[in-house]
Amino acid sequence: PAFAILYSLVALLWRVPHFVAGVYAVLSVACFAAYALDKAAANSGGWRTSEGTLLLVGLLGGWPGGLVAQQVLRHKSVKTSFRNAFWLSVAANVCGFVVLSSPLVSAWSRLST
């Protein structure tokens, strides 16, 4: 809920392109699916998805799906090192979203051309 409020505020203040919400949605579904596949592989002894891959998909914008997967599937929800890296990637993504959406980026791009 906190990110939905932040996203809405940023979108109202700085006109976030509409496709950004779609990117978050698609990557969230992909991230949830990656967690689900990894959980199934962990249970069956099959090929696992690397933690780096799960974190990368989350960092790119799929972290809401990863967060839901951790709660619903009870996967990757206890390992402290992974949880710390996950929340660091969430913070990096949210900061990146705010900075890239801000007028600072468009002002800087105008200055650099």
C-alpha positions in Angstrom: 0.0 0.0 0.0 2.8 2.5 0.8 4.3 2.1 -2.7 0.8 2.5 -4.3 0.5 5.8 -2.5 4.0 6.9 -3.4 3.5 5.9 -7.0 0.2 7.9 -7.1 1.8 11.0 -5.7 4.8 10.8 -8.0 2.4 10.2 -11.0 0.3 13.2 -10.0 3.3 15.5 -9.4 5.6 14.6 -12.3 3.5 12.8 -14.9 4.9 9.2 -14.9 4.4 7.6 -18.4 1.5 5.1 -18.3 3.6 2.2 -19.5 5.6 2.3 -16.2 2.6 0.8 -14.3 2.4 -1.9 -16.9 6.1 -2.7 -16.5 5.6 -3.1 -12.7 2.6 -5.3 -13.3 4.3 -7.6 -15.9 7.5 -7.9 -13.9 5.6 -8.5 -10.7 3.8 -11.5 -12.3 7.1 -12.7 -13.7 8.7 -12.4 -10.3 5.9 -14.3 -8.6 6.2 -17.0 -11.2 9.9 -17.3 -10.6 9.4 -17.7 -6.9 6.7 -20.3 -7.5 8.9 -22.2 -9.9 11.8 -22.1 -7.4 9.5 -23.2 -4.6 8.3 -26.2 -6.7 11.9 -27.0 -7.6 13.0 -26.8 -3.9 10.2 -29.2 -3.0 11.0 -31.7 -5.8 14.8 -31.5 -5.8 14.8 -29.9 -9.3 16.7 -27.1 -10.8 16.5 -24.0 -8.7 16.3 -20.3 -9.7 19.3 -18.5 -8.4 18.7 -15.9 -5.6 20.5 -13.4 -7.9 17.9 -13.9 -10.6 15.0 -13.5 -8.1 16.7 -10.3 -6.7 17.4 -8.9 -10.2 13.8 -9.3 -11.4 12.7 -7.7 -8.2 15.2 -4.8 -8.6 13.9 -4.2 -12.1 10.4 -3.7 -10.8 9.0 -7.1 -10.0 9.5 -6.8 -6.2 5.8 -6.3 -5.5 5.2 -9.8 -6.9 8.2 -11.1 -5.0 6.8 -9.7 -1.8 3.4 -11.3 -2.4 5.1 -14.6 -3.3 7.1 -14.6 -0.1 3.9 -14.2 1.9 1.6 -16.5 -0.1 4.1 -19.2 -1.0 6.1 -18.9 2.3 9.2 -19.0 0.1 12.4 -17.0 0.8 10.7 -15.5 3.7 13.0 -16.7 6.5 16.6 -16.6 5.1 17.9 -13.4 6.6 20.6 -12.7 4.0 18.1 -13.0 1.2 15.5 -10.8 3.0 18.2 -8.1 3.6 19.2 -8.2 -0.1 15.6 -8.2 -1.1 14.7 -5.1 0.9 17.9 -3.4 -0.3 16.8 -4.1 -3.9 13.3 -2.7 -3.1 14.8 0.5 -1.7 17.0 0.8 -4.8 14.1 0.3 -7.1 11.9 2.8 -5.3 14.6 5.4 -5.2 15.3 4.9 -8.8 11.7 5.2 -9.7 11.4 8.5 -7.8 14.6 9.9 -9.3 13.9 8.8 -12.8 10.3 10.3 -12.6 11.4 13.6 -11.1 11.9 16.8 -13.1 15.7 16.6 -12.2 16.2 13.9 -14.8 14.5 15.9 -17.6 16.4 19.1 -16.6 19.7 17.2 -16.5 19.0 15.7 -19.9 18.3 19.1 -21.4 21.5 20.5 -19.9 23.6 17.6 -21.3 22.4 18.1 -24.9 
